[in-house]
Amino acid sequence: MRAVVVFESMYGNTRAIAEAVAQGIERAGAAEVTVLPVSEADSEAIKQADLLVAGGPTHAHGMSHAATRRAARDAAAKPDSKLRLDSAAEVDGPGMRDWLAHVDSTGAVSAAFDTRLDAPAIFTGRAAPKIARQLQRRGFAPVADPESFLVTKDTELGPGEIARAQDWGSRLAALANRSMS
């Protein structure tokens, strides 16, 4: 099985989750796992995938857009800010929403995740269900329910979230293998 994990990350948390999901998929025996920021995830990169996992941060109750990415950049640029932009952050480039509007189905099964503040979803929103819906509309068959990984008020991943992402990745690989049988 070949898997591709595509992510959008502003402060590095979503990237860390994407990498942990990929580790879980690899641990479950996937032949090849590639992790890509949305800016590098062209159709050539995903065309051989049997499993496509996509994730992004939750901004303003859903997927990021140009204004929320600029706000994230501006927050990191403040003199007293402890925030640091991820090296893959595309403030002026495409985000997950933009990528999903143009991705072509490969026949792969899919899963979606997000990172969001550790608070009830009614208050924070969740990007993952929206990502999952867009993947399905683009022709990808969901293999699992959308998943959220939690970030503290200090904008750090919550305790145990990396291990939980690895476990989720392993479960995704098993589900994808079953769906291909």
CORUR-V568141 format. One record per backbone hydrogen bond with DSSP energy under -1.0 kcal/mol. CO is the residue of the C=O (numbers start at 1). NH is the residue of the N-H. If there is no record, write none. Layout:
co=CO nh=NH
co=CO nh=NH
//
This chain:
co=1 nh=31
co=1 nh=32
co=2 nh=50
co=2 nh=51
co=3 nh=34
co=4 nh=53
co=5 nh=36
co=6 nh=55
co=7 nh=38
co=10 nh=86
co=12 nh=16
co=13 nh=17
co=14 nh=18
co=15 nh=19
co=16 nh=20
co=17 nh=21
co=18 nh=22
co=19 nh=23
co=20 nh=24
co=21 nh=25
co=22 nh=26
co=23 nh=27
co=24 nh=28
co=25 nh=30
co=26 nh=29
co=32 nh=3
co=34 nh=5
co=36 nh=7
co=37 nh=40
co=40 nh=42
co=42 nh=46
co=43 nh=47
co=46 nh=49
co=50 nh=109
co=51 nh=4
co=52 nh=111
co=53 nh=6
co=54 nh=113
co=55 nh=8
co=56 nh=115
co=59 nh=62
co=61 nh=126
co=62 nh=59
co=65 nh=69
co=66 nh=70
co=67 nh=71
co=68 nh=72
co=69 nh=73
co=70 nh=74
co=71 nh=75
co=72 nh=76
co=73 nh=77
co=78 nh=81
co=86 nh=89
co=95 nh=99
co=96 nh=100
co=97 nh=101
co=99 nh=102
co=99 nh=103
co=108 nh=141
co=109 nh=52
co=110 nh=143
co=111 nh=54
co=112 nh=147
co=113 nh=56
co=114 nh=149
co=115 nh=58
co=116 nh=151
co=117 nh=119
co=120 nh=123
co=120 nh=124
co=121 nh=125
co=127 nh=131
co=128 nh=132
co=129 nh=133
co=130 nh=134
co=131 nh=135
co=132 nh=136
co=133 nh=137
co=134 nh=138
co=135 nh=140
co=136 nh=139
co=141 nh=110
co=147 nh=114
co=149 nh=116
co=150 nh=158
co=151 nh=118
co=152 nh=155
co=156 nh=152
co=158 nh=161
co=160 nh=164
co=161 nh=165
co=162 nh=166
co=163 nh=167
co=164 nh=168
co=165 nh=169
co=166 nh=170
co=167 nh=171
co=168 nh=172
co=169 nh=173
co=170 nh=174
co=171 nh=175
co=172 nh=176
co=173 nh=177
co=174 nh=178
co=175 nh=179
co=176 nh=180
//
